[in-house]
Amino acid sequence: MSRVLPSFPVASLEEFRDAGGARALERAAELGSDGTIAELDRSGLRGRGGGGFPTGRKWRTVRDTRGTRKYVVVNGAEGEPGTFKDRAILRSNPYQVVAGALIAAATIAARDIYLCVKASFVRECEALQRAATEFAEAEMVGDLDITIVRGPDEYLFGEEKAMLEVIEGNDPLPRVLPPFLHGLFATAPQLGWIATDAEPGEPRGDADNPTLVNNVESLAQATWILANGVDAFRELGTATSPGTMVYTLCGDVAAPGCFELPLGTPVRALVNEHAGGTASGRPVKFVASGVANAILPAAKLETPADFDALAAAGAGLGSAGFIVYDDETCALAVARLFSRFLYVESCGQCPPCKLQSGTITDALQRIERAGEADQLARIQHALTTVADGNRCFLAVEEQQVVSSLLREFPEDVVAHEEGRCRLRHDLTLPKLVDFVDGAFHYDERQAHKQPDWTYA
């Protein structure tokens, strides 16, 4: 199936239109704002960026929130370890994403669109620029201004409140209030933050400029729904998680890649039928949905890969990037690897997050290297306070993923304390930077990144 991830790249706007993509824009124009949002409500589309929030409700909230000027932001700053789906979509069909942004802008009466990707995503930047230019040349953007923002490589650039800061020329430091309350170029101060000067030609005053931030796949799915209809969309997936999702499978699998499949496909089927099982032929030990959720142990691999089933199983779908580890992997080493990533990527605005994630990482390293038994108490205390006052979800991710690994595999901790662990520790964080010839390339620099965002 290929709703948002075609088998062959769409090379031009003409190809996109010939395949029926323009129907989405035409249908949205016919329905108007209320009708378009109603279609998204009926479809049950949920955000594909990790939160799973209902898309129609999100669009309606931004549209109905008072503000001087409204914006649409496309979040393509994919940085979750184990995830490559948005980059795959942008490489194969940027037109469907830009069309979704145009529909969103018309629906909420926005006047500007920002397409945000990391500067290191060269192919994706070029694809978006090509698509935006062709839409403009075809006179399909109206009075909208479309800007491509090439942002930093930090994990937090993908956090929607931090993304707004980057658009405004600042570092990716998450704000307090969400975009629908305190959007781009707001001239109203936010809880002690300095207000932004009004844009040229805009009136001054306490304006909040409600801003809609949507993930790449969410907008591509919205375009498909409007082009093909709600009933067709709901033919696949589950009642509460309808449609398809682009899953990324990496780690200890024989055939890694991105696969567009119905939501609710069992995790075991993703691993064995689509990713070829483990490369070693050994049993799966656990699967991690990036670093944002508790892990899923092998005993629960029959769990459907959708928002609600994985949450009920104590894990989470996240952005559908599944890192598979076989039974020769030390869970303690994975906990240390994930914890260090989150510690390094924490921005430091919330001291408990930075300090306690550092404490957890240090304690895990001490157990792994020297079997220091007293470190577990340090970890447990730090896990209870790391998310105090958090502005974003990073500290909660630290809590969830580390605690789940220690809870599910206490024997790996004991093996280190007794000096007898013989499992695999030479692990590289699967921060995916490219997919070439059937294999993902990992970011080798990440291991050298320091907590101040410099590199050793």
Sequence and secondary structure as in RCSB ss.txt:
>XXXX:A:sequence
MSRVLPSFPVASLEEFRDAGGARALERAAELGSDGTIAELDRSGLRGRGGGGFPTGRKWRTVRDTRGTRKYVVVN
GAEGEPGTFKDRAILRSNPYQVVAGALIAAATIAARDIYLCVKASFVRECEALQRAATEFAEAEMVGDLDITIVR
GPDEYLFGEEKAMLEVIEGNDPLPRVLPPFLHGLFATAPQLGWIATDAEPGEPRGDADNPTLVNNVESLAQATWI
LANGVDAFRELGTATSPGTMVYTLCGDVAAPGCFELPLGTPVRALVNEHAGGTASGRPVKFVASGVANAILPAAK
LETPADFDALAAAGAGLGSAGFIVYDDETCALAVARLFSRFLYVESCGQCPPCKLQSGTITDALQRIERAGEADQ
LARIQHALTTVADGNRCFLAVEEQQVVSSLLREFPEDVVAHEEGRCRLRHDLTLPKLVDFVDGAFHYDERQAHKQ
PDWTYA
>XXXX:A:secstr
  SSS SS   SHHHHHHTTTHHHHHHHHHHHHHHHHHHHHHHT B TTTT  BHHHHHHHHHHS  S  EEEEE
E   STT  HHHHHHHH HHHHHHHHHHHHHHHT SEEEEEEETT HHHHHHHHHHHHHHHHTT STT EEEEEE
E S GGGGSHHHHHHHHTTS S   SS TTTS TT  S  TT       TTS  SS    EEEEEHHHHHHHHHH
HHH HHHHTTSB SSSBSEEEEEEEESBSS EEEEEETT BHHHIIIIIS SBTTS  EEEEEETTSS  EEGGG
TTSBSSHHHHHHTTS  TTSEEEEEETTB HHHHHHHHHHHHHHH  SSSHHHHHHHHHHHHHHHHHHHH  TTH
HHHHHHHHHHTTTT SSSHHHHHHHHHHHHHHH HHHHHHHHTT   SB       EEEEETTEEEE GGGGGB 
TTS B 
